[in-house]
Amino acid sequence: LKPCFYSLRKGGIMPVFTWEGKNRKGEAKKGEMEAVNETAVNTNLSRQGIISTAVKVKTADIKPSKAKVSTKDLVVFTRQFATMIDAGLPLVQCLDILSSQQENKSFKAVLTQVKGDVESGSTFADALKKHPMVFDNLYVNLVAAGEVGGILDTILNRLAAYIEKAMKLKSQVKGAMVYPISIITIAAVVIVGLLVFVIPIFASMFADFGQALPMPTQIVINMSDFLKAWWWLLGGSAYGAFFGFKKYYATEGGKKVIDELVLKLPVFGDLLRKVAVAKFTRTLGTMITSGVPIMDGLEIVAKTAGNKTIETAIMKTRESISAGKTISEPLAQSGVFPSMVCQMISVGEATGALDNMLNKIADFYDDEVDSAVDAMTALMEPALMAFLGVAVGGLVIAMYLPIFKLAGAAG
């Protein structure tokens, strides 16, 4: 399926067609035309006295579905769509209304293509599947389950609630990292600024003293000289290290090693583990509640885990289930998931309320993530302040030591 060029009009969005034909004199003509469909193009050409010989949609190099569609846009679309379906509006009419009202041009193009595919006889899920950059496997599978079960509006509401909670969880982790990254960045800028611009002034002043400098002062001056002379080497090394890490992480083995190490980090590793548990239970619980088979659900959850170690544990669980085991047994054996989670899942399996139990675990771990973020922030604040004070204060003190020594000798 090739993407199309679209023309924005006040009433919505229309595809652009290229056409070839002959006029009444038999002369070959060709051009482009904005129209709703091929029939409209042929009708317009006939009015102009042109008999069309070929009409086709003008294709573009970039698919609209590859353009950015924010999570907020997706949530709003899903909520509105669910409300319209619940009100009894036909599927195509819902898509037509929502695409015409969509402010995001890329999303509008995607929805127009989805509408066209549905009008051509595709199921809604199949039409969404053609745009994986916008609608992931989880979204498509839940919609498919809703279509089969005749509860599309309910499924869409669940999807919107799930996306909102997933977005909140992600923003919590990002918010927790903003503070330490900001402090470290400021500290690095201040230290580099002192070493490059301030320390050389002190060094030239101390050169006139004619005596040996204290060791801390000499070390700082040497650092300044090295940074000024070899800044390109340090910058190149930092870039090389970052690029090398990125390439290594892109490999299967590298991703496995690094993701496993990340989960073992003090404080931060515990936070990521709780985030992973909340995401796993919320996603699987939503899918089971919506009627998606558990084997399909586990495969989708594994692919969206975001951590190779957790993905491997989930896929092993899936293999064990196909061999006749319960979910809780292989999860407990993996050592990745907390024992409490495995026990609660076991109870859910035994009582036949696995979906409810998974959602309860997700709610619990959402609160745990809140607490972990607060604890990590409280722990980092004094540590970062101490680091900033020692780093910057150490440089300042080292520069004033010769002055104190000179003042003492003069006294």
DRENVOMAR-879898 format. One line per 3 residues: for each residue x, y, z of C-alpha. Coordinates in pm, 1 decimal. Layout:
! residues N
X/Y/Z; ... .
END
This chain:
! residues 411
0.0/0.0/0.0; 157.7/326.2/-114.0; 81.5/650.2/69.7 .
-97.3/929.8/-109.7; -60.2/1303.1/-155.7; -341.6/1492.1/12.3 .
-487.8/1837.6/-32.9; -628.8/2022.1/268.9; -961.2/2196.2/209.6 .
-1200.9/2370.0/443.4; -1431.9/2072.0/435.5; -1164.2/1814.3/508.2 .
-886.4/1634.5/325.0; -889.7/1502.0/-33.5; -644.3/1280.7/-220.5 .
-465.2/1407.5/-530.8; -500.0/1204.7/-853.2; -283.7/1203.6/-1165.1 .
-471.1/1152.6/-1490.9; -407.0/1097.3/-1860.8; -656.9/1133.2/-2145.5 .
-747.3/1275.3/-2487.6; -955.6/1576.7/-2585.4; -1207.9/1594.0/-2867.6 .
-928.9/1657.6/-3117.8; -748.3/1342.4/-3009.2; -463.4/1531.3/-2843.9 .
-300.0/1364.3/-2542.3; -349.7/1546.2/-2213.7; -238.0/1480.6/-1858.8 .
-242.2/1653.0/-1522.5; -335.5/1637.9/-1155.7; -669.4/1684.6/-985.1 .
-799.0/1695.0/-629.5; -1112.4/1484.4/-590.0; -1295.9/1254.0/-355.2 .
-1240.5/945.0/-574.3; -1163.8/828.7/-930.0; -1528.6/860.2/-1036.7 .
-1524.5/1228.8/-947.8; -1206.1/1274.9/-1154.3; -1365.5/1107.8/-1459.8 .
-1679.9/1319.6/-1419.4; -1481.3/1644.4/-1403.2; -1271.4/1546.7/-1705.0 .
-1583.7/1463.1/-1907.6; -1721.2/1811.3/-1836.1; -1396.6/1949.6/-1978.1 .
-1435.0/1740.6/-2291.9; -1156.2/1500.2/-2201.4; -1186.3/1121.0/-2215.7 .
-965.0/972.9/-1943.6; -741.2/676.9/-2023.1; -569.6/642.8/-1685.8 .
-647.7/776.5/-1338.3; -450.6/688.4/-1028.8; -374.0/826.3/-686.0 .
-55.4/1032.0/-669.3; 185.2/853.5/-436.8; 426.5/1013.7/-191.9 .
764.2/897.8/-66.1; 677.0/938.5/301.3; 388.4/751.9/456.5 .
155.3/968.7/663.6; 162.3/699.5/934.5; 534.7/755.0/977.8 .
482.4/1112.5/1086.3; 454.5/1190.5/1454.4; 121.6/1141.7/1626.8 .
129.1/1229.8/1994.7; -11.0/1004.3/2265.1; -250.6/1283.6/2359.8 .
-390.9/1293.3/2003.0; -440.3/916.6/2013.8; -618.9/928.7/2351.8 .
-854.4/1208.5/2240.0; -932.4/1024.4/1914.9; -1001.3/698.6/2100.3 .
-1229.1/866.7/2357.2; -1427.4/1053.3/2091.0; -1453.7/744.4/1874.3 .
-1586.2/537.8/2166.0; -1850.5/803.8/2242.6; -1966.9/813.6/1878.6 .
-1987.0/433.1/1849.8; -2179.8/418.6/2178.4; -2421.4/678.6/2038.8 .
-2494.4/445.9/1744.8; -2314.2/629.5/1464.2; -2185.1/412.4/1175.7 .
-1812.4/337.3/1176.6; -1738.9/519.1/849.3; -1929.6/829.1/960.6 .
-1730.8/835.8/1287.4; -1403.7/821.9/1095.2; -1522.7/1090.9/853.9 .
-1615.6/1329.3/1137.5; -1299.8/1266.6/1338.5; -1067.8/1298.9/1038.0 .
-1227.0/1628.6/931.3; -1189.7/1768.8/1285.6; -831.7/1646.3/1334.5 .
-580.8/1934.0/1358.0; -274.7/1710.4/1322.1; -232.4/1688.9/943.0 .
-41.7/1360.8/957.7; -303.8/1197.5/1178.6; -575.4/1335.9/950.2 .
-411.7/1166.1/651.0; -390.8/837.3/840.9; -756.3/849.5/947.1 .
-861.0/929.3/590.3; -675.9/622.5/464.2; -832.8/410.3/740.8 .
-1176.7/539.1/641.3; -1107.7/453.1/275.7; -996.0/100.7/365.1 .
-1308.2/43.4/577.9; -1528.8/169.7/294.2; -1350.4/-76.7/62.7 .
-1453.7/-368.0/285.4; -1163.5/-404.3/530.4; -1232.1/-453.5/898.6 .
-1146.2/-161.0/1124.1; -862.6/-359.7/1284.3; -711.6/-451.3/946.1 .
-729.6/-88.0/836.5; -549.0/23.8/1154.0; -286.7/-248.7/1110.9 .
-154.7/-74.3/798.9; -30.6/212.8/1019.8; 191.4/49.5/1285.9 .
369.3/376.4/1366.2; 39.1/514.4/1496.6; -158.4/207.2/1606.5 .
59.5/-59.3/1770.9; -14.2/-432.4/1803.2; -188.4/-383.3/2136.3 .
-428.0/-126.9/1988.9; -500.7/-336.6/1678.5; -558.4/-660.6/1871.1 .
-792.4/-497.4/2122.1; -993.1/-337.1/1840.3; -1012.6/-675.2/1664.0 .
-1143.7/-834.6/1985.4; -1398.5/-553.0/2019.9; -1521.5/-599.0/1662.7 .
-1562.7/-975.0/1705.8; -1737.6/-938.8/2041.7; -1955.4/-646.0/1935.5 .
-1821.9/-427.8/2218.0; -1603.5/-187.9/2022.9; -1712.5/116.0/2229.2 .
-1622.3/-60.8/2556.0; -1286.2/-171.2/2417.0; -1206.8/180.7/2296.6 .
-1283.3/325.0/2640.5; -1053.7/65.0/2798.9; -784.5/149.1/2544.4 .
-808.6/520.0/2620.1; -786.4/454.6/2995.4; -488.9/223.4/2942.4 .
-301.7/473.5/2722.5; -364.9/753.3/2973.6; -226.5/546.8/3262.2 .
71.7/431.3/3055.1; 140.8/793.8/2960.6; 123.7/897.6/3327.4 .
363.8/619.6/3426.6; 610.7/723.6/3156.8; 593.6/1090.5/3255.6 .
662.8/998.5/3619.0; 989.4/828.6/3527.2; 1087.7/1112.7/3293.1 .
1003.0/1368.4/3560.7; 1219.9/1186.1/3813.0; 1519.3/1211.8/3578.9 .
1481.5/1582.3/3493.1; 1614.7/1708.2/3827.0; 1937.8/1504.8/3849.6 .
2017.8/1553.7/3480.2; 1966.3/1930.2/3516.4; 2192.9/1950.4/3822.2 .
2467.1/1739.9/3662.4; 2449.5/1945.6/3340.6; 2475.3/2273.5/3532.0 .
2766.5/2138.5/3737.7; 2950.1/2026.2/3422.4; 2901.6/2365.4/3253.5 .
3019.9/2553.7/3564.8; 3327.5/2332.0/3612.2; 3428.3/2352.7/3245.4 .
3375.9/2728.5/3251.5; 3598.0/2764.8/3557.7; 3871.6/2543.6/3413.4 .
3876.0/2713.1/3072.3; 3821.3/3079.5/3159.0; 3886.9/3143.4/3530.7 .
4170.5/2908.8/3628.9; 4413.1/3037.9/3357.6; 4381.2/3389.2/3505.5 .
4482.4/3259.4/3848.3; 4762.2/3048.8/3690.8; 4919.3/3353.1/3522.3 .
4897.3/3544.2/3851.9; 5058.5/3258.2/4048.6; 5343.9/3236.7/3795.0 .
5473.9/3567.9/3934.4; 5494.0/3429.5/4289.9; 5819.2/3249.6/4214.7 .
5749.3/2960.8/4453.0; 5600.3/2612.8/4444.3; 5221.5/2595.1/4447.6 .
5022.1/2372.1/4684.6; 4944.8/2030.8/4535.9; 4563.2/2085.8/4501.6 .
4628.4/2413.7/4316.5; 4881.5/2252.4/4083.7; 4643.6/1965.2/4007.1 .
4363.7/2207.7/3914.3; 4599.7/2412.6/3691.3; 4716.8/2091.6/3519.7 .
4353.4/1995.2/3460.6; 4288.0/2336.4/3308.4; 4592.1/2311.1/3079.5 .
4494.9/1960.4/2971.0; 4135.3/2062.3/2896.3; 4244.5/2363.8/2689.8 .
4503.4/2164.5/2494.9; 4311.6/1839.0/2447.7; 3943.6/1941.9/2449.2 .
3898.4/1786.6/2104.5; 4031.0/1453.2/2233.0; 3795.7/1457.9/2531.1 .
3501.5/1554.2/2310.0; 3589.5/1287.5/2055.2; 3630.3/1024.6/2327.3 .
3291.6/1113.5/2478.1; 3125.4/1094.5/2136.7; 3303.7/766.1/2059.4 .
3197.4/617.6/2391.0; 2834.6/723.1/2332.5; 2833.8/592.8/1973.9 .
3000.6/266.3/2080.9; 2749.2/217.0/2360.4; 2462.8/282.5/2119.7 .
2596.7/30.0/1866.7; 2655.9/-229.7/2136.3; 2308.0/-178.4/2281.4 .
2160.9/-228.0/1933.7; 2294.4/-586.8/1930.4; 2097.0/-871.4/2085.9 .
2371.6/-962.6/2333.8; 2445.5/-601.4/2426.8; 2081.2/-522.2/2496.0 .
2052.9/-831.0/2715.6; 2364.2/-747.3/2921.4; 2284.5/-377.3/2968.1 .
1915.1/-428.5/3046.5; 2005.9/-686.7/3309.7; 2261.5/-450.3/3466.3 .
2011.4/-163.8/3468.5; 1767.2/-369.2/3676.4; 2043.9/-431.2/3931.9 .
2125.1/-61.8/3981.5; 2061.9/68.5/4333.4; 1742.8/274.6/4370.4 .
1697.7/336.8/3994.5; 1692.3/-34.8/3911.5; 1417.7/-93.7/4169.0 .
1215.1/190.3/4016.5; 1246.2/44.9/3665.1; 1144.7/-299.0/3791.3 .
828.8/-152.7/3947.1; 751.7/36.5/3626.5; 794.8/-285.6/3426.0 .
564.2/-480.2/3660.9; 298.1/-207.6/3643.6; 317.9/-198.3/3263.5 .
314.0/-578.4/3227.6; 13.7/-633.9/3455.1; -182.2/-336.7/3320.0 .
-131.4/-438.5/2955.8; -201.6/-809.0/3006.2; -501.0/-736.8/3231.3 .
-652.9/-501.9/2972.4; -606.2/-756.6/2694.3; -750.9/-1050.3/2887.3 .
-1050.0/-839.3/2997.2; -1108.9/-744.6/2634.5; -1111.5/-1105.3/2517.2 .
-766.6/-1131.7/2356.7; -626.4/-1489.4/2388.8; -363.3/-1509.5/2661.2 .
-94.7/-1647.9/2427.5; -139.4/-1353.9/2189.4; -152.2/-1118.1/2486.4 .
176.6/-1242.3/2630.4; 351.9/-1209.9/2293.5; 237.0/-849.2/2255.5 .
325.5/-764.6/2616.4; 673.8/-911.5/2570.2; 739.5/-700.5/2260.2 .
634.2/-382.8/2442.0; 822.4/-458.7/2765.7; 1109.6/-221.2/2685.9 .
1362.8/-439.8/2868.0; 1526.2/-749.5/2718.0; 1548.8/-933.4/3050.3 .
1177.2/-886.2/3117.3; 1090.1/-968.9/2755.4; 1282.9/-1298.1/2781.9 .
1105.5/-1387.2/3107.9; 761.9/-1323.4/2952.3; 842.5/-1525.5/2638.3 .
962.6/-1816.9/2852.8; 635.9/-1791.3/3044.8; 447.3/-1810.3/2716.1 .
639.0/-2124.0/2615.3; 568.2/-2282.7/2954.2; 196.1/-2211.6/2924.7 .
187.7/-2385.6/2586.1; 342.2/-2683.7/2766.1; 57.2/-2688.4/3018.9 .
194.1/-2481.8/3307.4; 30.1/-2186.4/3482.0; 143.9/-1825.9/3437.2 .
266.7/-1781.8/3793.2; 510.9/-2078.2/3791.7; 749.4/-1962.6/3513.5 .
719.6/-1599.5/3626.3; 838.3/-1698.6/3974.2; 1122.5/-1909.7/3830.1 .
1248.1/-1617.3/3619.4; 1348.2/-1421.3/3930.6; 1254.3/-1097.8/3752.7 .
910.5/-1045.8/3904.8; 860.0/-997.6/4281.9; 723.2/-1299.0/4469.9 .
414.8/-1102.5/4578.9; 321.2/-1044.9/4214.8; 359.2/-1413.8/4132.1 .
149.2/-1514.1/4434.7; -130.4/-1271.4/4344.3; -130.6/-1396.9/3984.4 .
-151.2/-1753.0/4116.1; -455.7/-1659.1/4325.4; -613.2/-1490.1/4021.5 .
-563.9/-1804.6/3813.5; -709.7/-2025.9/4085.0; -1020.2/-1809.1/4130.1 .
-1075.5/-1743.1/3759.7; -1035.0/-1368.5/3806.8; -690.4/-1323.1/3653.9 .
-781.0/-1002.5/3468.5; -912.5/-833.4/3785.4; -608.0/-946.7/3983.2 .
-369.7/-812.5/3717.6; -543.3/-474.8/3721.1; -523.4/-464.2/4103.3 .
-150.7/-540.6/4088.1; -109.6/-263.5/3828.4; -291.7/-13.4/4053.0 .
-75.9/-115.5/4348.9; 246.8/-78.5/4152.6; 137.7/256.7/4011.1 .
132.9/377.7/4372.6; 465.1/203.5/4433.3; 617.9/392.4/4140.7 .
492.3/719.1/4293.8; 658.4/631.7/4623.9; 980.3/517.1/4453.6 .
1004.0/840.2/4251.2; 955.8/1049.5/4566.9; 1214.6/842.3/4755.1 .
1467.1/864.9/4471.9; 1420.4/1240.9/4441.6; 1458.3/1286.5/4818.3 .
1776.4/1076.7/4813.7; 1927.3/1249.7/4512.0; 1872.2/1608.9/4625.7 .
2131.6/1612.5/4907.9; 2369.8/1387.8/4713.1; 2365.4/1615.7/4408.9 .
2396.9/1929.0/4620.0; 2696.9/1775.6/4798.1; 2852.7/1681.3/4462.2 .
2801.5/2032.8/4325.5; 2941.2/2189.8/4642.8; 3249.4/1966.4/4654.5 .
3325.7/2000.4/4281.9; 3285.5/2376.8/4249.2; 3392.0/2458.3/4604.1 .
3701.3/2238.5/4568.2; 3813.6/2432.4/4260.8; 3762.8/2766.5/4432.7 .
3948.0/2662.7/4749.8; 4236.3/2515.7/4547.6; 4278.2/2852.3/4372.7 .
4281.7/3049.5/4697.0; 4530.2/2823.5/4880.3; 4839.7/3005.5/4740.4 .
4687.1/3339.6/4842.7; 4625.9/3213.4/5196.4; 4982.6/3073.6/5203.0 .
5124.3/3408.0/5083.8; 4917.5/3602.2/5337.1; 5039.9/3371.6/5616.6 .
5403.4/3418.0/5515.2; 5360.1/3796.2/5505.8; 5203.6/3797.6/5851.7 .
END
